Amino acid sequence: MERYPIYKGLEQPLSYRGFKGKFIGWGIGSLIGGLFLGGIIGAVFNMYFGLFISVLFGGGGFFFTLYRQKLGLHNKKRELGLFVYQNRLRL
């Protein structure tokens, strides 16, 4: 009987250079959006101003993606405080 190794990483989220799951797309989208916006602004106004906007928008989106990834892969609400729920059952 032949034995085959079981790949145990199937339930892990997709990971690329520190980005996981949906944040890979967020990072790529922010970089492409920054290049596109910088190209449009550079063509209309000034090349250096377009480069500045490209770096600002792409880098800002990139760091926003890193910040959101640190909060977790799924949107979790982290409420601080004490919550008291009233019992509405009549016995």
N, CA and C atoms as an extended XYZ file, in Angstrom:
273
Properties=species:S:1:pos:R:3:atomname:S:1:resname:S:1:resid:I:1 pbc="F F F"
N         0.840       -1.165        0.000 N   MET     1
C         0.000        0.000        0.000 CA  MET     1
C         0.892        1.238        0.000 C   MET     1
N         0.657        2.147       -0.949 N   GLU     2
C         1.420        3.382       -1.011 CA  GLU     2
C         0.801        4.431       -0.105 C   GLU     2
N         1.644        5.217        0.500 N   ARG     3
C         1.171        6.305        1.346 CA  ARG     3
C         1.530        7.630        0.697 C   ARG     3
N         0.579        8.528        0.695 N   TYR     4
C         0.782        9.840        0.117 CA  TYR     4
C         0.769       10.875        1.231 C   TYR     4
N         1.699       11.825        1.175 N   PRO     5
C         1.690       12.864        2.223 CA  PRO     5
C         0.469       13.763        2.073 C   PRO     5
N        -0.055       14.170        3.205 N   ILE     6
C        -1.219       15.048        3.212 CA  ILE     6
C        -0.725       16.479        3.306 C   ILE     6
N        -1.191       17.302        2.377 N   TYR     7
C        -0.826       18.714        2.397 CA  TYR     7
C        -1.714       19.407        3.415 C   TYR     7
N        -1.120       19.940        4.470 N   LYS     8
C        -1.892       20.499        5.574 CA  LYS     8
C        -2.082       22.005        5.482 C   LYS     8
N        -1.685       22.632        4.393 N   GLY     9
C        -1.817       24.069        4.279 CA  GLY     9
C        -3.010       24.495        3.452 C   GLY     9
N        -3.961       23.606        3.223 N   LEU    10
C        -5.082       23.920        2.351 CA  LEU    10
C        -6.044       24.938        2.945 C   LEU    10
N        -6.148       25.004        4.245 N   GLU    11
C        -7.101       25.916        4.856 CA  GLU    11
C        -6.473       27.256        5.232 C   GLU    11
N        -5.256       27.491        4.795 N   GLN    12
C        -4.589       28.759        5.032 CA  GLN    12
C        -5.025       29.763        3.964 C   GLN    12
N        -5.140       31.047        4.303 N   PRO    13
C        -5.456       32.034        3.260 CA  PRO    13
C        -4.262       32.213        2.325 C   PRO    13
N        -4.559       32.609        1.098 N   LEU    14
C        -3.520       32.877        0.113 CA  LEU    14
C        -2.608       33.978        0.634 C   LEU    14
N        -1.302       33.799        0.485 N   SER    15
C        -0.353       34.753        1.037 CA  SER    15
C         0.683       35.110       -0.019 C   SER    15
N         1.016       36.414       -0.107 N   TYR    16
C         2.040       36.879       -1.029 CA  TYR    16
C         2.765       38.061       -0.410 C   TYR    16
N         4.032       37.881       -0.105 N   ARG    17
C         4.905       38.922        0.445 CA  ARG    17
C         4.303       39.647        1.647 C   ARG    17
N         3.713       38.912        2.549 N   GLY    18
C         3.161       39.492        3.762 CA  GLY    18
C         1.704       39.873        3.684 C   GLY    18
N         1.145       39.920        2.477 N   PHE    19
C        -0.274       40.217        2.322 CA  PHE    19
C        -1.042       38.910        2.280 C   PHE    19
N        -2.209       38.898        2.893 N   LYS    20
C        -3.009       37.678        2.955 CA  LYS    20
C        -4.394       37.931        2.401 C   LYS    20
N        -4.914       36.937        1.689 N   GLY    21
C        -6.296       36.927        1.230 CA  GLY    21
C        -6.675       38.126        0.384 C   GLY    21
N        -7.739       38.784        0.797 N   LYS    22
C        -8.289       39.900        0.012 CA  LYS    22
C        -7.365       41.106       -0.027 C   LYS    22
N        -6.412       41.198        0.892 N   PHE    23
C        -5.531       42.357        0.942 CA  PHE    23
C        -4.487       42.337       -0.167 C   PHE    23
N        -4.281       41.201       -0.812 N   ILE    24
C        -3.422       41.151       -1.997 CA  ILE    24
C        -4.044       42.019       -3.083 C   ILE    24
N        -5.329       41.850       -3.311 N   GLY    25
C        -6.037       42.654       -4.307 CA  GLY    25
C        -6.088       44.120       -3.934 C   GLY    25
N        -6.254       44.406       -2.643 N   TRP    26
C        -6.273       45.797       -2.186 CA  TRP    26
C        -4.935       46.469       -2.486 C   TRP    26
N        -3.825       45.778       -2.200 N   GLY    27
C        -2.497       46.345       -2.441 CA  GLY    27
C        -2.237       46.574       -3.921 C   GLY    27
N        -2.587       45.597       -4.741 N   ILE    28
C        -2.404       45.737       -6.185 CA  ILE    28
C        -3.281       46.863       -6.723 C   ILE    28
N        -4.519       46.936       -6.239 N   GLY    29
C        -5.434       47.992       -6.678 CA  GLY    29
C        -4.948       49.379       -6.309 C   GLY    29
N        -4.383       49.523       -5.115 N   SER    30
C        -3.901       50.847       -4.713 CA  SER    30
C        -2.672       51.252       -5.528 C   SER    30
N        -1.802       50.307       -5.838 N   LEU    31
C        -0.628       50.649       -6.644 CA  LEU    31
C        -1.014       50.988       -8.081 C   LEU    31
N        -1.911       50.200       -8.675 N   ILE    32
C        -2.357       50.477      -10.041 CA  ILE    32
C        -3.161       51.772      -10.084 C   ILE    32
N        -4.011       51.990       -9.084 N   GLY    33
C        -4.776       53.241       -9.015 CA  GLY    33
C        -3.876       54.452       -8.876 C   GLY    33
N        -2.810       54.326       -8.083 N   GLY    34
C        -1.863       55.425       -7.937 CA  GLY    34
C        -1.137       55.726       -9.236 C   GLY    34
N        -0.737       54.674       -9.949 N   LEU    35
C        -0.081       54.887      -11.246 CA  LEU    35
C        -1.034       55.527      -12.252 C   LEU    35
N        -2.263       55.054      -12.284 N   PHE    36
C        -3.245       55.595      -13.226 CA  PHE    36
C        -3.560       57.057      -12.911 C   PHE    36
N        -3.844       57.338      -11.646 N   LEU    37
C        -4.169       58.707      -11.250 CA  LEU    37
C        -2.975       59.638      -11.462 C   LEU    37
N        -1.781       59.170      -11.138 N   GLY    38
C        -0.586       59.976      -11.363 CA  GLY    38
C        -0.334       60.225      -12.840 C   GLY    38
N        -0.610       59.235      -13.676 N   GLY    39
C        -0.447       59.414      -15.114 CA  GLY    39
C        -1.418       60.419      -15.686 C   GLY    39
N        -2.659       60.351      -15.239 N   ILE    40
C        -3.661       61.306      -15.720 CA  ILE    40
C        -3.315       62.725      -15.268 C   ILE    40
N        -2.979       62.882      -14.000 N   ILE    41
C        -2.646       64.215      -13.482 CA  ILE    41
C        -1.346       64.723      -14.097 C   ILE    41
N        -0.388       63.823      -14.328 N   GLY    42
C         0.858       64.216      -14.970 CA  GLY    42
C         0.647       64.674      -16.404 C   GLY    42
N        -0.288       64.057      -17.107 N   ALA    43
C        -0.565       64.459      -18.487 CA  ALA    43
C        -1.305       65.789      -18.537 C   ALA    43
N        -2.166       66.032      -17.560 N   VAL    44
C        -2.967       67.253      -17.584 CA  VAL    44
C        -2.192       68.442      -17.016 C   VAL    44
N        -1.542       68.267      -15.883 N   PHE    45
C        -0.904       69.398      -15.212 CA  PHE    45
C         0.607       69.417      -15.414 C   PHE    45
N         1.304       68.577      -14.661 N   ASN    46
C         2.755       68.618      -14.662 CA  ASN    46
C         3.268       67.212      -14.356 C   ASN    46
N         4.388       66.830      -14.955 N   MET    47
C         4.935       65.491      -14.745 CA  MET    47
C         5.346       65.284      -13.284 C   MET    47
N         5.954       66.282      -12.675 N   TYR    48
C         6.420       66.132      -11.293 CA  TYR    48
C         5.246       66.106      -10.313 C   TYR    48
N         4.233       66.894      -10.583 N   PHE    49
C         3.039       66.863       -9.742 CA  PHE    49
C         2.327       65.515       -9.878 C   PHE    49
N         2.305       64.969      -11.076 N   GLY    50
C         1.723       63.640      -11.295 CA  GLY    50
C         2.499       62.558      -10.578 C   GLY    50
N         3.824       62.670      -10.581 N   LEU    51
C         4.658       61.714       -9.857 CA  LEU    51
C         4.402       61.809       -8.355 C   LEU    51
N         4.277       63.029       -7.856 N   PHE    52
C         3.988       63.237       -6.436 CA  PHE    52
C         2.645       62.616       -6.052 C   PHE    52
N         1.626       62.847       -6.860 N   ILE    53
C         0.297       62.284       -6.588 CA  ILE    53
C         0.332       60.767       -6.683 C   ILE    53
N         1.089       60.242       -7.645 N   SER    54
C         1.200       58.798       -7.809 CA  SER    54
C         1.819       58.150       -6.570 C   SER    54
N         2.902       58.733       -6.084 N   VAL    55
C         3.559       58.199       -4.883 CA  VAL    55
C         2.663       58.377       -3.664 C   VAL    55
N         2.009       59.515       -3.561 N   LEU    56
C         1.133       59.789       -2.423 CA  LEU    56
C        -0.056       58.826       -2.390 C   LEU    56
N        -0.735       58.678       -3.517 N   PHE    57
C        -1.918       57.826       -3.561 CA  PHE    57
C        -1.547       56.343       -3.453 C   PHE    57
N        -0.527       55.911       -4.190 N   GLY    58
C        -0.106       54.510       -4.142 CA  GLY    58
C         0.441       54.118       -2.785 C   GLY    58
N         1.309       54.965       -2.225 N   GLY    59
C         1.869       54.684       -0.898 CA  GLY    59
C         0.834       54.760        0.206 C   GLY    59
N        -0.067       55.747        0.098 N   GLY    60
C        -1.133       55.861        1.100 CA  GLY    60
C        -2.062       54.662        1.081 C   GLY    60
N        -2.434       54.222       -0.107 N   GLY    61
C        -3.277       53.028       -0.218 CA  GLY    61
C        -2.565       51.779        0.266 C   GLY    61
N        -1.268       51.713       -0.003 N   PHE    62
C        -0.464       50.570        0.433 CA  PHE    62
C        -0.409       50.499        1.961 C   PHE    62
N        -0.153       51.646        2.608 N   PHE    63
C        -0.088       51.647        4.072 CA  PHE    63
C        -1.469       51.490        4.701 C   PHE    63
N        -2.519       51.975        4.043 N   PHE    64
C        -3.874       51.726        4.520 CA  PHE    64
C        -4.192       50.235        4.464 C   PHE    64
N        -3.726       49.567        3.403 N   THR    65
C        -3.922       48.127        3.282 CA  THR    65
C        -3.201       47.387        4.397 C   THR    65
N        -1.977       47.791        4.703 N   LEU    66
C        -1.248       47.164        5.809 CA  LEU    66
C        -1.962       47.377        7.137 C   LEU    66
N        -2.508       48.581        7.338 N   TYR    67
C        -3.235       48.886        8.575 CA  TYR    67
C        -4.488       48.015        8.694 C   TYR    67
N        -5.254       47.910        7.613 N   ARG    68
C        -6.481       47.115        7.654 CA  ARG    68
C        -6.181       45.629        7.828 C   ARG    68
N        -5.068       45.165        7.273 N   GLN    69
C        -4.717       43.760        7.427 CA  GLN    69
C        -4.364       43.457        8.871 C   GLN    69
N        -3.777       44.431        9.555 N   LYS    70
C        -3.420       44.220       10.951 CA  LYS    70
C        -4.658       44.028       11.823 C   LYS    70
N        -5.797       44.602       11.403 N   LEU    71
C        -7.041       44.462       12.165 CA  LEU    71
C        -7.675       43.081       11.995 C   LEU    71
N        -7.289       42.347       10.971 N   GLY    72
C        -7.807       40.995       10.782 CA  GLY    72
C        -8.303       40.776        9.367 C   GLY    72
N        -8.347       39.511        8.975 N   LEU    73
C        -8.744       39.170        7.609 CA  LEU    73
C       -10.235       39.377        7.395 C   LEU    73
N       -11.022       39.183        8.422 N   HIS    74
C       -12.462       39.377        8.328 CA  HIS    74
C       -12.825       40.632        9.099 C   HIS    74
N       -13.842       41.329        8.659 N   ASN    75
C       -14.237       42.579        9.321 CA  ASN    75
C       -14.817       42.269       10.690 C   ASN    75
N       -14.042       42.549       11.701 N   LYS    76
C       -14.475       42.298       13.069 CA  LYS    76
C       -14.708       43.633       13.756 C   LYS    76
N       -15.771       43.730       14.492 N   LYS    77
C       -16.007       44.926       15.284 CA  LYS    77
C       -15.399       44.707       16.656 C   LYS    77
N       -14.645       45.659       17.092 N   ARG    78
C       -14.035       45.568       18.413 CA  ARG    78
C       -14.577       46.721       19.240 C   ARG    78
N       -15.646       46.450       19.906 N   GLU    79
C       -16.313       47.465       20.717 CA  GLU    79
C       -15.719       47.442       22.117 C   GLU    79
N       -15.466       48.593       22.658 N   LEU    80
C       -14.992       48.696       24.032 CA  LEU    80
C       -16.167       49.087       24.919 C   LEU    80
N       -16.194       48.532       26.100 N   GLY    81
C       -17.244       48.907       27.036 CA  GLY    81
C       -18.025       47.701       27.513 C   GLY    81
N       -19.002       47.967       28.340 N   LEU    82
C       -19.846       46.941       28.919 CA  LEU    82
C       -21.235       47.068       28.318 C   LEU    82
N       -21.756       45.990       27.805 N   PHE    83
C       -23.062       45.988       27.175 CA  PHE    83
C       -24.014       45.148       28.013 C   PHE    83
N       -25.159       45.723       28.359 N   VAL    84
C       -26.165       45.029       29.152 CA  VAL    84
C       -27.398       44.863       28.275 C   VAL    84
N       -27.798       43.624       28.075 N   TYR    85
C       -28.976       43.329       27.269 CA  TYR    85
C       -30.131       43.002       28.199 C   TYR    85
N       -31.276       43.603       27.943 N   GLN    86
C       -32.434       43.354       28.787 CA  GLN    86
C       -33.067       42.027       28.425 C   GLN    86
N       -33.556       41.363       29.441 N   ASN    87
C       -34.257       40.105       29.243 CA  ASN    87
C       -35.706       40.430       28.902 C   ASN    87
N       -36.157       40.094       27.733 N   ARG    88
C       -37.520       40.416       27.306 CA  ARG    88
C       -38.436       39.206       27.357 C   ARG    88
N       -37.964       38.140       27.951 N   LEU    89
C       -38.806       36.950       28.072 CA  LEU    89
C       -39.728       37.092       29.275 C   LEU    89
N       -40.990       36.729       29.083 N   ARG    90
C       -41.949       36.769       30.198 CA  ARG    90
C       -42.199       35.344       30.642 C   ARG    90
N       -41.927       35.102       31.886 N   LEU    91
C       -42.121       33.765       32.421 CA  LEU    91
C       -43.398       33.654       33.202 C   LEU    91
